[in-house]
């Protein structure tokens, strides 16, 4: 028993040191780690509730209202209007929505001037996010027997209040349309997503450790030989991708232009970068030749070079995106192969019942199954709720 406990502690410490996302030394440490991560997650999902309303409420403000209601669903198992509105209220009150709305205001010189300009002194002290959040309030309440969401936008002038209301309408519609699985809007879904990602990282680290230990042992089957070969090939490809990304990062940090990046040895033979680079080089050579003394010819060459540079930039973006996608696909394939190898080890290794790594892996895999079920349930409800929201006065306060 003493030896088993010692082995557990060594493995736990090893896992903790190897992966920054793991903290498995004991229940208290896991609880503290989870608490710290929950606090960090909430900071990323929810705006600061200490809103600087006091200074603004002392001033005379104009108000515009935006109203939403929820359509009723047929059947008893659907999302109720109250649940639909509650989910959308949480999204509207979330940090992602606030950041998107603030960016929309800041990207328009007129909106920034009209909405935030009159409060420039407070903006310096508070920041535009906090100031924007202080200019609208969200209430879920009853109206003529049906529940609604009422968003009250405030501004120094009626124009400012109306403009803010329009931007809230646009921001909400844009975010619902562009929502991705990687960045869910509903806080409860986002929290489950982060928890799943954290657990999956722990699982991959445990599988890596198990595989590292199993690799020193004799190969038992033809399938295992094939899987190990595929794993090694994936590792080689991943290392090559990492070298490419490191070189790109270093070049960018040194101020390399798109044209310079396209001529790097690691990229020059990919896509059509060599063709675009060659075309630009030829145009520049002709630009400095005696034949290009005519003003009209020089202007035409400048135009062609600008077009070629634009196409080069687009092709460079496409090539780098393709490399990132290739890295992700290879990483996924490597993880799948590793999981299959660990499954074989579970079935064939005499250590699978007593080794703490196997036991911890099984525990984490069960936790992921539970989290995945919760995620699927909440995501299905949110997908239903997304199509049930209706802006009551959207035409009035929405985009012109």
C-alpha positions as YAML, in Angstrom:
chain: A
units: angstrom
residues:
- id: 1
  name: UNK
  ca: [0.00, 0.00, 0.00]
- id: 2
  name: UNK
  ca: [2.83, 2.37, 0.83]
- id: 3
  name: UNK
  ca: [4.46, 1.78, -2.54]
- id: 4
  name: UNK
  ca: [1.17, 2.33, -4.40]
- id: 5
  name: UNK
  ca: [0.61, 5.62, -2.65]
- id: 6
  name: UNK
  ca: [4.15, 6.72, -3.48]
- id: 7
  name: UNK
  ca: [3.67, 5.81, -7.14]
- id: 8
  name: UNK
  ca: [0.37, 7.74, -7.21]
- id: 9
  name: UNK
  ca: [2.05, 10.84, -5.85]
- id: 10
  name: UNK
  ca: [4.88, 10.63, -8.40]
- id: 11
  name: UNK
  ca: [2.47, 10.28, -11.32]
- id: 12
  name: UNK
  ca: [0.25, 13.05, -10.05]
- id: 13
  name: UNK
  ca: [3.24, 15.37, -9.68]
- id: 14
  name: UNK
  ca: [4.48, 14.42, -13.14]
- id: 15
  name: UNK
  ca: [1.12, 15.18, -14.73]
- id: 16
  name: UNK
  ca: [0.93, 18.52, -12.90]
- id: 17
  name: UNK
  ca: [4.39, 19.57, -14.06]
- id: 18
  name: UNK
  ca: [3.99, 18.41, -17.65]
- id: 19
  name: UNK
  ca: [0.69, 20.12, -18.39]
- id: 20
  name: UNK
  ca: [-0.18, 23.57, -17.12]
- id: 21
  name: UNK
  ca: [-3.84, 22.64, -17.28]
- id: 22
  name: UNK
  ca: [-3.40, 19.73, -14.85]
- id: 23
  name: UNK
  ca: [-3.37, 20.06, -11.09]
- id: 24
  name: UNK
  ca: [-4.03, 16.62, -9.72]
- id: 25
  name: UNK
  ca: [-1.98, 16.44, -6.51]
- id: 26
  name: UNK
  ca: [-4.99, 16.10, -4.17]
- id: 27
  name: UNK
  ca: [-8.67, 16.97, -3.84]
- id: 28
  name: UNK
  ca: [-7.98, 20.31, -2.18]
- id: 29
  name: UNK
  ca: [-5.58, 21.41, -4.89]
- id: 30
  name: UNK
  ca: [-8.02, 20.30, -7.60]
- id: 31
  name: UNK
  ca: [-10.76, 22.27, -5.89]
- id: 32
  name: UNK
  ca: [-8.58, 25.37, -5.65]
- id: 33
  name: UNK
  ca: [-7.48, 24.99, -9.27]
- id: 34
  name: UNK
  ca: [-11.06, 24.56, -10.48]
- id: 35
  name: UNK
  ca: [-12.13, 27.58, -8.42]
- id: 36
  name: UNK
  ca: [-9.35, 29.72, -9.93]
- id: 37
  name: UNK
  ca: [-10.26, 28.60, -13.46]
- id: 38
  name: UNK
  ca: [-13.94, 29.27, -12.80]
- id: 39
  name: UNK
  ca: [-13.08, 32.80, -11.65]
- id: 40
  name: UNK
  ca: [-10.96, 33.32, -14.78]
- id: 41
  name: UNK
  ca: [-13.72, 31.93, -17.01]
- id: 42
  name: UNK
  ca: [-16.36, 34.19, -15.47]
- id: 43
  name: UNK
  ca: [-14.11, 37.24, -15.99]
- id: 44
  name: UNK
  ca: [-13.94, 36.34, -19.69]
- id: 45
  name: UNK
  ca: [-17.70, 35.77, -19.99]
- id: 46
  name: UNK
  ca: [-19.30, 38.41, -17.80]
- id: 47
  name: UNK
  ca: [-18.69, 42.19, -17.69]
- id: 48
  name: UNK
  ca: [-17.78, 43.87, -14.43]
- id: 49
  name: UNK
  ca: [-21.01, 44.36, -12.46]
- id: 50
  name: UNK
  ca: [-19.65, 47.45, -10.72]
- id: 51
  name: UNK
  ca: [-21.02, 49.74, -13.39]
- id: 52
  name: UNK
  ca: [-20.17, 53.45, -13.26]
- id: 53
  name: UNK
  ca: [-23.73, 54.71, -13.43]
- id: 54
  name: UNK
  ca: [-23.56, 57.38, -10.72]
- id: 55
  name: UNK
  ca: [-22.00, 60.16, -12.80]
- id: 56
  name: UNK
  ca: [-24.24, 59.47, -15.77]
- id: 57
  name: UNK
  ca: [-27.47, 59.27, -13.77]
- id: 58
  name: UNK
  ca: [-26.87, 62.77, -12.44]
- id: 59
  name: UNK
  ca: [-27.05, 64.09, -15.99]
- id: 60
  name: UNK
  ca: [-30.18, 64.61, -18.03]
- id: 61
  name: UNK
  ca: [-30.34, 61.77, -20.57]
- id: 62
  name: UNK
  ca: [-32.53, 60.87, -23.54]
- id: 63
  name: UNK
  ca: [-33.81, 57.29, -23.82]
- id: 64
  name: UNK
  ca: [-34.72, 54.88, -26.62]
- id: 65
  name: UNK
  ca: [-36.21, 51.43, -26.07]
- id: 66
  name: UNK
  ca: [-35.70, 48.18, -27.95]
- id: 67
  name: UNK
  ca: [-38.16, 45.36, -27.22]
- id: 68
  name: UNK
  ca: [-37.87, 41.63, -27.84]
- id: 69
  name: UNK
  ca: [-40.40, 38.84, -27.37]
- id: 70
  name: UNK
  ca: [-40.22, 35.08, -27.85]
- id: 71
  name: UNK
  ca: [-42.34, 32.99, -30.18]
- id: 72
  name: UNK
  ca: [-44.18, 30.06, -28.62]
- id: 73
  name: UNK
  ca: [-43.26, 26.54, -29.66]
- id: 74
  name: UNK
  ca: [-45.61, 23.65, -30.32]
- id: 75
  name: UNK
  ca: [-45.16, 20.66, -28.05]
- id: 76
  name: UNK
  ca: [-44.44, 20.28, -24.37]
- id: 77
  name: UNK
  ca: [-40.69, 19.63, -24.63]
- id: 78
  name: UNK
  ca: [-39.78, 22.84, -26.43]
- id: 79
  name: UNK
  ca: [-38.12, 25.88, -24.90]
- id: 80
  name: UNK
  ca: [-40.67, 28.16, -23.22]
- id: 81
  name: UNK
  ca: [-40.83, 31.88, -24.07]
- id: 82
  name: UNK
  ca: [-39.55, 32.73, -20.59]
- id: 83
  name: UNK
  ca: [-36.55, 30.38, -21.02]
- id: 84
  name: UNK
  ca: [-35.85, 31.80, -24.48]
- id: 85
  name: UNK
  ca: [-35.83, 35.37, -23.18]
- id: 86
  name: UNK
  ca: [-33.74, 34.40, -20.17]
- id: 87
  name: UNK
  ca: [-31.04, 32.90, -22.42]
- id: 88
  name: UNK
  ca: [-30.95, 35.93, -24.71]
- id: 89
  name: UNK
  ca: [-30.83, 38.28, -21.73]
- id: 90
  name: UNK
  ca: [-27.75, 36.45, -20.47]
- id: 91
  name: UNK
  ca: [-26.11, 36.81, -23.87]
- id: 92
  name: UNK
  ca: [-26.92, 40.52, -24.06]
- id: 93
  name: UNK
  ca: [-25.52, 40.94, -20.56]
- id: 94
  name: UNK
  ca: [-22.33, 39.01, -21.42]
- id: 95
  name: UNK
  ca: [-18.85, 40.28, -22.06]
- id: 96
  name: UNK
  ca: [-18.66, 39.04, -25.66]
- id: 97
  name: UNK
  ca: [-21.69, 41.11, -26.63]
- id: 98
  name: UNK
  ca: [-20.35, 44.19, -24.84]
- id: 99
  name: UNK
  ca: [-16.99, 43.90, -26.57]
- id: 100
  name: UNK
  ca: [-18.62, 43.51, -30.00]
- id: 101
  name: UNK
  ca: [-20.95, 46.46, -29.42]
- id: 102
  name: UNK
  ca: [-18.10, 48.67, -28.22]
- id: 103
  name: UNK
  ca: [-16.01, 47.74, -31.26]
- id: 104
  name: UNK
  ca: [-18.91, 48.70, -33.54]
- id: 105
  name: UNK
  ca: [-19.16, 52.10, -31.86]
- id: 106
  name: UNK
  ca: [-15.40, 52.68, -32.00]
- id: 107
  name: UNK
  ca: [-15.20, 51.67, -35.68]
- id: 108
  name: UNK
  ca: [-17.61, 54.45, -36.65]
- id: 109
  name: UNK
  ca: [-16.32, 58.01, -36.19]
- id: 110
  name: UNK
  ca: [-19.88, 59.37, -36.07]
- id: 111
  name: UNK
  ca: [-21.14, 56.78, -33.56]
- id: 112
  name: UNK
  ca: [-18.13, 57.30, -31.31]
- id: 113
  name: UNK
  ca: [-18.61, 61.06, -31.42]
- id: 114
  name: UNK
  ca: [-22.38, 61.01, -30.85]
- id: 115
  name: UNK
  ca: [-22.60, 58.19, -28.27]
- id: 116
  name: UNK
  ca: [-19.33, 58.33, -26.32]
- id: 117
  name: UNK
  ca: [-18.09, 61.84, -27.15]
- id: 118
  name: UNK
  ca: [-20.19, 63.72, -24.57]
- id: 119
  name: UNK
  ca: [-18.67, 61.53, -21.82]
- id: 120
  name: UNK
  ca: [-15.03, 61.76, -22.90]
- id: 121
  name: UNK
  ca: [-13.88, 62.58, -19.35]
- id: 122
  name: UNK
  ca: [-15.50, 59.42, -17.95]
- id: 123
  name: UNK
  ca: [-14.21, 57.39, -20.93]
- id: 124
  name: UNK
  ca: [-10.60, 58.19, -20.05]
- id: 125
  name: UNK
  ca: [-11.10, 57.02, -16.47]
- id: 126
  name: UNK
  ca: [-13.39, 54.03, -17.13]
- id: 127
  name: UNK
  ca: [-12.60, 52.76, -20.61]
- id: 128
  name: UNK
  ca: [-15.05, 52.55, -23.51]
- id: 129
  name: UNK
  ca: [-16.35, 49.09, -22.56]
- id: 130
  name: UNK
  ca: [-17.47, 50.20, -19.11]
- id: 131
  name: UNK
  ca: [-18.85, 53.48, -20.43]
- id: 132
  name: UNK
  ca: [-20.84, 51.73, -23.17]
- id: 133
  name: UNK
  ca: [-22.29, 49.28, -20.64]
- id: 134
  name: UNK
  ca: [-23.42, 52.15, -18.43]
- id: 135
  name: UNK
  ca: [-25.43, 53.58, -21.33]
- id: 136
  name: UNK
  ca: [-27.92, 50.73, -21.64]
- id: 137
  name: UNK
  ca: [-29.89, 48.52, -19.27]
- id: 138
  name: UNK
  ca: [-31.63, 45.18, -19.82]
- id: 139
  name: UNK
  ca: [-34.86, 44.15, -18.11]
- id: 140
  name: UNK
  ca: [-36.96, 41.01, -18.52]
- id: 141
  name: UNK
  ca: [-40.55, 41.85, -17.57]
- id: 142
  name: UNK
  ca: [-44.23, 41.36, -18.18]
- id: 143
  name: UNK
  ca: [-46.00, 43.50, -20.79]
- id: 144
  name: UNK
  ca: [-49.72, 43.09, -21.42]
- id: 145
  name: UNK
  ca: [-49.69, 39.51, -20.20]
- id: 146
  name: UNK
  ca: [-46.60, 38.37, -22.12]
- id: 147
  name: UNK
  ca: [-42.97, 38.49, -21.14]
- id: 148
  name: UNK
  ca: [-40.51, 40.69, -23.03]
- id: 149
  name: UNK
  ca: [-36.91, 41.92, -22.90]
- id: 150
  name: UNK
  ca: [-36.67, 45.69, -22.74]
- id: 151
  name: UNK
  ca: [-33.34, 47.33, -23.56]
- id: 152
  name: UNK
  ca: [-33.22, 50.99, -22.57]
- id: 153
  name: UNK
  ca: [-30.51, 52.94, -24.35]
- id: 154
  name: UNK
  ca: [-29.43, 56.29, -22.96]
- id: 155
  name: UNK
  ca: [-27.66, 59.16, -24.66]
- id: 156
  name: UNK
  ca: [-26.88, 62.82, -24.23]
- id: 157
  name: UNK
  ca: [-29.28, 63.54, -27.10]
- id: 158
  name: UNK
  ca: [-32.27, 61.69, -28.63]
- id: 159
  name: UNK
  ca: [-30.07, 60.98, -31.67]
- id: 160
  name: UNK
  ca: [-27.42, 59.33, -29.47]
- id: 161
  name: UNK
  ca: [-29.98, 57.15, -27.69]
- id: 162
  name: UNK
  ca: [-31.58, 56.04, -30.98]
- id: 163
  name: UNK
  ca: [-28.19, 55.34, -32.57]
- id: 164
  name: UNK
  ca: [-27.10, 53.21, -29.62]
- id: 165
  name: UNK
  ca: [-30.38, 51.29, -29.81]
- id: 166
  name: UNK
  ca: [-29.81, 50.65, -33.53]
- id: 167
  name: UNK
  ca: [-26.28, 49.42, -32.89]
- id: 168
  name: UNK
  ca: [-27.46, 47.08, -30.12]
- id: 169
  name: UNK
  ca: [-30.00, 45.62, -32.56]
- id: 170
  name: UNK
  ca: [-27.32, 45.14, -35.24]
- id: 171
  name: UNK
  ca: [-24.73, 43.76, -32.84]
- id: 172
  name: UNK
  ca: [-27.14, 41.18, -31.45]
- id: 173
  name: UNK
  ca: [-28.20, 40.03, -34.94]
- id: 174
  name: UNK
  ca: [-24.60, 39.84, -36.17]
- id: 175
  name: UNK
  ca: [-23.39, 37.82, -33.19]
- id: 176
  name: UNK
  ca: [-26.23, 35.30, -33.45]
- id: 177
  name: UNK
  ca: [-25.49, 34.83, -37.15]
- id: 178
  name: UNK
  ca: [-21.71, 34.46, -36.73]
- id: 179
  name: UNK
  ca: [-21.64, 32.42, -33.51]
- id: 180
  name: UNK
  ca: [-19.20, 29.50, -33.68]
- id: 181
  name: UNK
  ca: [-18.82, 26.33, -31.64]
- id: 182
  name: UNK
  ca: [-15.38, 27.58, -30.53]
- id: 183
  name: UNK
  ca: [-16.82, 30.82, -29.11]
- id: 184
  name: UNK
  ca: [-20.40, 30.19, -27.91]
- id: 185
  name: UNK
  ca: [-22.41, 33.22, -26.81]
- id: 186
  name: UNK
  ca: [-24.54, 31.71, -24.05]
- id: 187
  name: UNK
  ca: [-22.42, 31.80, -20.86]
- id: 188
  name: UNK
  ca: [-23.52, 28.36, -19.59]
- id: 189
  name: UNK
  ca: [-22.55, 26.79, -22.93]
- id: 190
  name: UNK
  ca: [-19.25, 28.69, -22.96]
- id: 191
  name: UNK
  ca: [-18.42, 27.46, -19.45]
- id: 192
  name: UNK
  ca: [-19.14, 23.86, -20.47]
- id: 193
  name: UNK
  ca: [-16.99, 24.33, -23.60]
- id: 194
  name: UNK
  ca: [-14.04, 25.55, -21.52]
- id: 195
  name: UNK
  ca: [-14.50, 22.70, -19.05]
- id: 196
  name: UNK
  ca: [-14.55, 20.13, -21.86]
- id: 197
  name: UNK
  ca: [-11.43, 21.61, -23.43]
- id: 198
  name: UNK
  ca: [-9.62, 21.54, -20.08]
- id: 199
  name: UNK
  ca: [-10.58, 17.90, -19.41]
- id: 200
  name: UNK
  ca: [-9.66, 16.83, -22.94]
- id: 201
  name: UNK
  ca: [-6.21, 18.37, -22.52]
- id: 202
  name: UNK
  ca: [-5.77, 16.39, -19.32]
- id: 203
  name: UNK
  ca: [-6.82, 13.21, -21.12]
- id: 204
  name: UNK
  ca: [-4.38, 13.81, -23.99]
- id: 205
  name: UNK
  ca: [-1.55, 14.40, -21.53]
- id: 206
  name: UNK
  ca: [-2.35, 11.17, -19.67]
- id: 207
  name: UNK
  ca: [-2.51, 9.25, -22.96]
- id: 208
  name: UNK
  ca: [0.85, 10.71, -23.95]
- id: 209
  name: UNK
  ca: [2.39, 9.55, -20.68]
- id: 210
  name: UNK
  ca: [0.87, 6.08, -21.00]
- id: 211
  name: UNK
  ca: [2.05, 5.80, -24.60]
- id: 212
  name: UNK
  ca: [5.53, 6.96, -23.69]
- id: 213
  name: UNK
  ca: [5.72, 4.18, -21.10]
- id: 214
  name: UNK
  ca: [4.21, 1.56, -23.43]
- id: 215
  name: UNK
  ca: [6.58, 2.44, -26.29]
- id: 216
  name: UNK
  ca: [9.48, 0.88, -24.37]
- id: 217
  name: UNK
  ca: [7.68, -2.46, -24.33]
- id: 218
  name: UNK
  ca: [7.62, -5.11, -27.10]
- id: 219
  name: UNK
  ca: [4.99, -4.69, -29.82]
- id: 220
  name: UNK
  ca: [2.30, -7.32, -29.58]
- id: 221
  name: UNK
  ca: [0.26, -7.11, -32.80]
- id: 222
  name: UNK
  ca: [0.45, -6.03, -36.45]
- id: 223
  name: UNK
  ca: [-2.20, -3.38, -35.73]
- id: 224
  name: UNK
  ca: [0.00, -1.90, -33.03]
- id: 225
  name: UNK
  ca: [2.99, -1.79, -35.40]
- id: 226
  name: UNK
  ca: [0.87, 0.08, -37.97]
- id: 227
  name: UNK
  ca: [-0.51, 2.51, -35.40]
- id: 228
  name: UNK
  ca: [2.91, 3.30, -33.95]
- id: 229
  name: UNK
  ca: [4.25, 4.00, -37.45]
- id: 230
  name: UNK
  ca: [1.32, 6.32, -38.16]
- id: 231
  name: UNK
  ca: [1.82, 8.07, -34.82]
- id: 232
  name: UNK
  ca: [5.52, 8.62, -35.56]
- id: 233
  name: UNK
  ca: [4.69, 10.04, -38.99]
- id: 234
  name: UNK
  ca: [2.20, 12.45, -37.42]
- id: 235
  name: UNK
  ca: [4.79, 13.56, -34.88]
- id: 236
  name: UNK
  ca: [7.25, 14.25, -37.71]
- id: 237
  name: UNK
  ca: [4.69, 16.32, -39.65]
- id: 238
  name: UNK
  ca: [3.73, 18.28, -36.54]
- id: 239
  name: UNK
  ca: [7.38, 19.10, -35.85]
- id: 240
  name: UNK
  ca: [7.74, 20.38, -39.44]
- id: 241
  name: UNK
  ca: [4.67, 22.57, -39.01]
- id: 242
  name: UNK
  ca: [6.03, 23.98, -35.76]
- id: 243
  name: UNK
  ca: [9.31, 24.88, -37.50]
- id: 244
  name: UNK
  ca: [7.39, 26.72, -40.23]
- id: 245
  name: UNK
  ca: [5.28, 28.69, -37.73]
- id: 246
  name: UNK
  ca: [8.36, 29.56, -35.66]
- id: 247
  name: UNK
  ca: [10.18, 30.88, -38.74]
- id: 248
  name: UNK
  ca: [7.12, 32.93, -39.75]
- id: 249
  name: UNK
  ca: [6.77, 34.39, -36.27]
- id: 250
  name: UNK
  ca: [10.44, 35.36, -36.15]
- id: 251
  name: UNK
  ca: [10.25, 37.00, -39.59]
- id: 252
  name: UNK
  ca: [7.14, 38.98, -38.64]
- id: 253
  name: UNK
  ca: [8.73, 40.15, -35.41]
- id: 254
  name: UNK
  ca: [11.60, 41.52, -37.51]
- id: 255
  name: UNK
  ca: [9.10, 43.47, -39.64]
- id: 256
  name: UNK
  ca: [9.05, 41.29, -42.76]
- id: 257
  name: UNK
  ca: [6.52, 42.36, -45.40]
- id: 258
  name: UNK
  ca: [4.17, 40.01, -47.24]
- id: 259
  name: UNK
  ca: [6.60, 40.06, -50.16]
- id: 260
  name: UNK
  ca: [9.50, 39.09, -47.88]
- id: 261
  name: UNK
  ca: [7.47, 36.29, -46.27]
- id: 262
  name: UNK
  ca: [6.50, 34.90, -49.67]
- id: 263
  name: UNK
  ca: [10.17, 34.45, -50.60]
- id: 264
  name: UNK
  ca: [11.07, 32.49, -47.44]
- id: 265
  name: UNK
  ca: [12.33, 29.01, -48.28]
- id: 266
  name: UNK
  ca: [9.62, 27.41, -46.13]
- id: 267
  name: UNK
  ca: [6.84, 29.11, -48.17]
- id: 268
  name: UNK
  ca: [8.22, 29.96, -51.61]
- id: 269
  name: UNK
  ca: [7.29, 26.56, -53.07]
- id: 270
  name: UNK
  ca: [3.75, 26.56, -51.70]
- id: 271
  name: UNK
  ca: [0.65, 27.59, -53.64]
- id: 272
  name: UNK
  ca: [1.24, 30.26, -56.29]
- id: 273
  name: UNK
  ca: [3.56, 32.41, -54.17]
- id: 274
  name: UNK
  ca: [6.55, 31.86, -56.47]
- id: 275
  name: UNK
  ca: [4.53, 32.97, -59.52]
- id: 276
  name: UNK
  ca: [3.30, 36.16, -57.85]
- id: 277
  name: UNK
  ca: [6.77, 36.96, -56.51]
- id: 278
  name: UNK
  ca: [8.27, 36.43, -59.98]
- id: 279
  name: UNK
  ca: [5.67, 38.68, -61.60]
- id: 280
  name: UNK
  ca: [6.33, 41.49, -59.11]
- id: 281
  name: UNK
  ca: [10.08, 41.17, -59.65]
- id: 282
  name: UNK
  ca: [9.68, 41.42, -63.44]
- id: 283
  name: UNK
  ca: [7.37, 44.45, -63.17]
- id: 284
  name: UNK
  ca: [9.85, 46.24, -60.90]
- id: 285
  name: UNK
  ca: [12.74, 45.49, -63.26]
- id: 286
  name: UNK
  ca: [10.74, 46.90, -66.16]
- id: 287
  name: UNK
  ca: [9.75, 49.90, -64.00]
- id: 288
  name: UNK
  ca: [13.44, 50.87, -63.70]
- id: 289
  name: UNK
  ca: [14.29, 50.23, -67.36]
- id: 290
  name: UNK
  ca: [14.64, 53.00, -70.01]
- id: 291
  name: UNK
  ca: [11.37, 51.84, -71.60]
- id: 292
  name: UNK
  ca: [9.40, 53.01, -68.55]
- id: 293
  name: UNK
  ca: [10.24, 56.72, -68.76]
- id: 294
  name: UNK
  ca: [6.80, 57.58, -70.13]
- id: 295
  name: UNK
  ca: [4.44, 58.80, -67.36]
- id: 296
  name: UNK
  ca: [1.49, 56.75, -68.59]
- id: 297
  name: UNK
  ca: [3.61, 53.58, -68.66]
- id: 298
  name: UNK
  ca: [4.90, 54.23, -65.14]
- id: 299
  name: UNK
  ca: [1.38, 54.76, -63.83]
- id: 300
  name: UNK
  ca: [0.22, 51.54, -65.48]
- id: 301
  name: UNK
  ca: [3.18, 49.66, -63.96]
- id: 302
  name: UNK
  ca: [2.40, 51.10, -60.53]
- id: 303
  name: UNK
  ca: [-1.17, 49.90, -60.93]
- id: 304
  name: UNK
  ca: [-0.08, 46.41, -62.01]
- id: 305
  name: UNK
  ca: [2.42, 46.12, -59.15]
- id: 306
  name: UNK
  ca: [-0.24, 47.18, -56.64]
- id: 307
  name: UNK
  ca: [-2.63, 44.57, -58.03]
- id: 308
  name: UNK
  ca: [0.06, 41.88, -57.96]
- id: 309
  name: UNK
  ca: [0.96, 42.78, -54.36]
- id: 310
  name: UNK
  ca: [-2.70, 42.51, -53.37]
- id: 311
  name: UNK
  ca: [-2.97, 39.08, -55.00]
- id: 312
  name: UNK
  ca: [0.28, 38.03, -53.33]
- id: 313
  name: UNK
  ca: [-1.09, 39.03, -49.93]
- id: 314
  name: UNK
  ca: [-4.30, 37.07, -50.53]
- id: 315
  name: UNK
  ca: [-2.34, 34.00, -51.67]
- id: 316
  name: UNK
  ca: [-0.05, 34.26, -48.64]
- id: 317
  name: UNK
  ca: [-3.07, 34.33, -46.34]
- id: 318
  name: UNK
  ca: [-4.52, 31.30, -48.11]
- id: 319
  name: UNK
  ca: [-1.24, 29.36, -47.83]
- id: 320
  name: UNK
  ca: [-0.82, 30.14, -44.12]
- id: 321
  name: UNK
  ca: [-4.46, 29.24, -43.44]
- id: 322
  name: UNK
  ca: [-3.93, 25.95, -45.27]
- id: 323
  name: UNK
  ca: [-0.85, 25.24, -43.14]
- id: 324
  name: UNK
  ca: [-2.80, 25.89, -39.94]
- id: 325
  name: UNK
  ca: [-5.62, 23.62, -41.11]
- id: 326
  name: UNK
  ca: [-3.07, 20.94, -41.99]
- id: 327
  name: UNK
  ca: [-1.53, 21.22, -38.53]
- id: 328
  name: UNK
  ca: [-4.96, 20.88, -36.87]
- id: 329
  name: UNK
  ca: [-5.86, 17.85, -39.00]
- id: 330
  name: UNK
  ca: [-2.53, 16.15, -38.26]
- id: 331
  name: UNK
  ca: [-2.87, 16.90, -34.55]
- id: 332
  name: UNK
  ca: [-6.36, 15.41, -34.55]
- id: 333
  name: UNK
  ca: [-5.14, 12.30, -36.40]
- id: 334
  name: UNK
  ca: [-2.21, 11.89, -33.99]
- id: 335
  name: UNK
  ca: [-4.55, 12.13, -30.99]
- id: 336
  name: UNK
  ca: [-6.92, 9.57, -32.51]
- id: 337
  name: UNK
  ca: [-4.05, 7.14, -33.14]
- id: 338
  name: UNK
  ca: [-2.74, 7.67, -29.63]
- id: 339
  name: UNK
  ca: [-6.21, 6.97, -28.21]
- id: 340
  name: UNK
  ca: [-6.41, 3.70, -30.16]
- id: 341
  name: UNK
  ca: [-2.98, 2.65, -28.89]
- id: 342
  name: UNK
  ca: [-4.03, 3.37, -25.31]
- id: 343
  name: UNK
  ca: [-7.22, 1.34, -25.86]
- id: 344
  name: UNK
  ca: [-5.07, -1.60, -26.97]
- id: 345
  name: UNK
  ca: [-2.86, -1.12, -23.92]
- id: 346
  name: UNK
  ca: [-5.93, -1.17, -21.66]
- id: 347
  name: UNK
  ca: [-6.99, -4.51, -23.11]
- id: 348
  name: UNK
  ca: [-3.57, -6.16, -23.19]
- id: 349
  name: UNK
  ca: [-1.39, -4.59, -20.50]
- id: 350
  name: UNK
  ca: [-1.24, -6.20, -17.08]
- id: 351
  name: UNK
  ca: [-0.80, -2.70, -15.63]
- id: 352
  name: UNK
  ca: [-4.17, -1.40, -16.81]
- id: 353
  name: UNK
  ca: [-5.96, -2.39, -13.59]
- id: 354
  name: UNK
  ca: [-3.30, -1.20, -11.14]
- id: 355
  name: UNK
  ca: [-1.46, 1.64, -12.86]
- id: 356
  name: UNK
  ca: [-2.70, 5.02, -11.49]
- id: 357
  name: UNK
  ca: [-2.38, 6.63, -14.92]
- id: 358
  name: UNK
  ca: [-4.91, 4.20, -16.40]
- id: 359
  name: UNK
  ca: [-7.23, 4.73, -13.44]
- id: 360
  name: UNK
  ca: [-7.00, 8.51, -13.67]
- id: 361
  name: UNK
  ca: [-7.54, 8.36, -17.44]
- id: 362
  name: UNK
  ca: [-10.72, 6.31, -16.99]
- id: 363
  name: UNK
  ca: [-11.99, 8.81, -14.43]
- id: 364
  name: UNK
  ca: [-11.33, 11.77, -16.73]
- id: 365
  name: UNK
  ca: [-12.99, 10.03, -19.68]
- id: 366
  name: UNK
  ca: [-16.13, 9.48, -17.60]
- id: 367
  name: UNK
  ca: [-16.09, 13.16, -16.59]
- id: 368
  name: UNK
  ca: [-15.88, 14.18, -20.24]
- id: 369
  name: UNK
  ca: [-18.89, 11.99, -21.11]
- id: 370
  name: UNK
  ca: [-20.95, 13.70, -18.41]
- id: 371
  name: UNK
  ca: [-19.82, 17.17, -19.52]
- id: 372
  name: UNK
  ca: [-20.51, 16.33, -23.17]
- id: 373
  name: UNK
  ca: [-24.08, 15.26, -22.37]
- id: 374
  name: UNK
  ca: [-24.66, 18.50, -20.46]
- id: 375
  name: UNK
  ca: [-23.14, 20.50, -23.31]
- id: 376
  name: UNK
  ca: [-25.29, 18.78, -25.95]
- id: 377
  name: UNK
  ca: [-28.45, 19.40, -23.90]
- id: 378
  name: UNK
  ca: [-27.72, 23.09, -23.29]
- id: 379
  name: UNK
  ca: [-26.56, 23.70, -26.87]
- id: 380
  name: UNK
  ca: [-29.73, 22.12, -28.30]
- id: 381
  name: UNK
  ca: [-31.86, 24.40, -26.12]
- id: 382
  name: UNK
  ca: [-29.83, 27.43, -27.14]
- id: 383
  name: UNK
  ca: [-30.12, 26.59, -30.85]
- id: 384
  name: UNK
  ca: [-33.91, 26.44, -30.43]
- id: 385
  name: UNK
  ca: [-33.95, 29.72, -28.50]
- id: 386
  name: UNK
  ca: [-31.89, 31.53, -31.16]
- id: 387
  name: UNK
  ca: [-34.65, 31.26, -33.77]
- id: 388
  name: UNK
  ca: [-37.49, 32.08, -31.37]
- id: 389
  name: UNK
  ca: [-36.46, 35.67, -30.54]
- id: 390
  name: UNK
  ca: [-38.36, 38.46, -32.31]
- id: 391
  name: UNK
  ca: [-37.65, 42.19, -32.15]
- id: 392
  name: UNK
  ca: [-41.00, 43.83, -31.45]
- id: 393
  name: UNK
  ca: [-39.89, 47.26, -32.64]
- id: 394
  name: UNK
  ca: [-36.92, 46.15, -34.70]
- id: 395
  name: UNK
  ca: [-37.99, 48.11, -37.79]
- id: 396
  name: UNK
  ca: [-38.32, 51.24, -35.74]
- id: 397
  name: UNK
  ca: [-35.12, 50.97, -33.76]
- id: 398
  name: UNK
  ca: [-33.20, 48.63, -36.00]
- id: 399
  name: UNK
  ca: [-30.97, 49.54, -38.95]
- id: 400
  name: UNK
  ca: [-32.34, 52.05, -41.39]
...
